[in-house]
Amino acid sequence: MKKYDCIFLDRDGTLNPDSGYINNIADFNFYSFTIPALKLMSKINKFCIVTNQSGVERGLVSVENLFTINKFIIKEFSNHKIPLIDILMCYDHPDNASDRRKPGPGMFIEAKTKYNLRLSNCLMVGDSIVDIQAGKDLGMETMLVLTGKGQKTLDIIGNPKMVSYVVKNIYEGFKLICQ
């Protein structure tokens, strides 16, 4: 099993189905394979969720509801003894994005500084081009999951060799790394 300083995780489409702007805890659920996948890697790795949540800026998601979802995520990680160091979010609308919005480096630099991480020894796991681009730009290994927007992202990328790992889902990806 490979040990990373941190495994960065996208949220929607990677850990849970991406049904659009999730504004209610009743509409949030992990994929059935998410917790087993995270448990595979949690013996020697820690996690940080990095998520663009432009639904806040668009007026489609309330900050209060987003924090309720985050509390649920934190509780589930804790219940399963999965080390989650943080959930970092960017509310920016894509048309008015700061460098905090993926693929910008802002959330990753914050985590690097706060948790003393070497980004070159981290893994970025996600389903979208912005996830993969952020990881590549910061010198991380990248894992594209084909859940969520993953297949569309693979079609856009064209060359799967641009990504460290292309996998069916996070569970299959972490099984591969654990071999």
WOZIKA-V940891 format. One record per residue. RES is the residue in three letters. OMEGA is omega in radians with two decimals (none if undefined). Layout:
res = {RES	RES}
omega = {OMEGA	OMEGA}
//
This chain:
res = {MET	LYS	LYS	TYR	ASP	CYS	ILE	PHE	LEU	ASP	ARG	ASP	GLY	THR	LEU	ASN	PRO	ASP	SER	GLY	TYR	ILE	ASN	ASN	ILE	ALA	ASP	PHE	ASN	PHE	TYR	SER	PHE	THR	ILE	PRO	ALA	LEU	LYS	LEU	MET	SER	LYS	ILE	ASN	LYS	PHE	CYS	ILE	VAL	THR	ASN	GLN	SER	GLY	VAL	GLU	ARG	GLY	LEU	VAL	SER	VAL	GLU	ASN	LEU	PHE	THR	ILE	ASN	LYS	PHE	ILE	ILE	LYS	GLU	PHE	SER	ASN	HIS	LYS	ILE	PRO	LEU	ILE	ASP	ILE	LEU	MET	CYS	TYR	ASP	HIS	PRO	ASP	ASN	ALA	SER	ASP	ARG	ARG	LYS	PRO	GLY	PRO	GLY	MET	PHE	ILE	GLU	ALA	LYS	THR	LYS	TYR	ASN	LEU	ARG	LEU	SER	ASN	CYS	LEU	MET	VAL	GLY	ASP	SER	ILE	VAL	ASP	ILE	GLN	ALA	GLY	LYS	ASP	LEU	GLY	MET	GLU	THR	MET	LEU	VAL	LEU	THR	GLY	LYS	GLY	GLN	LYS	THR	LEU	ASP	ILE	ILE	GLY	ASN	PRO	LYS	MET	VAL	SER	TYR	VAL	VAL	LYS	ASN	ILE	TYR	GLU	GLY	PHE	LYS	LEU	ILE	CYS	GLN}
omega = {3.13	3.08	3.07	2.98	3.14	2.98	3.09	-3.10	2.89	3.14	-3.00	-3.13	3.14	3.14	-3.07	3.08	-3.13	-3.10	-3.07	-3.10	-3.08	-3.07	-3.08	3.13	3.13	-3.13	-3.11	2.99	3.09	2.92	-3.13	-3.09	-3.04	-3.09	3.07	3.11	-3.12	3.12	3.09	-3.04	-2.99	-3.14	-3.13	-3.11	3.04	-3.01	3.02	3.09	3.07	-2.98	2.97	3.13	-3.10	3.08	3.10	-3.13	-3.14	-3.13	-3.11	-3.11	3.10	3.11	3.14	3.13	3.10	3.12	3.04	3.09	3.12	3.10	3.09	-3.14	-3.14	3.14	3.14	3.08	-3.12	3.14	-3.11	3.11	3.10	-3.06	3.09	-3.10	-3.11	2.91	3.14	-3.06	3.00	-3.11	-3.02	2.97	-3.13	-3.13	-3.13	-3.00	2.97	3.11	3.07	-3.11	3.07	0.30	3.09	-3.05	-2.95	-3.10	-3.12	3.10	3.08	3.13	3.13	-3.11	-3.06	-3.02	3.08	-3.10	2.94	-3.07	3.12	3.07	3.12	3.10	3.04	-3.14	3.13	-3.09	-3.06	-3.14	-3.12	3.09	-3.10	-3.13	3.12	3.14	-3.14	-3.12	-3.10	3.07	3.14	2.86	-3.12	3.08	3.07	3.05	-3.08	2.99	3.11	-3.14	-3.01	-3.12	3.08	3.12	3.12	3.10	3.13	-3.13	3.12	-3.09	-3.11	3.11	3.08	-3.09	3.13	-3.12	2.97	-3.00	-3.14	-3.14	-3.07	3.13	3.12	3.12	-3.12	3.03	3.14	-3.14	-3.10	-3.10	none}
//
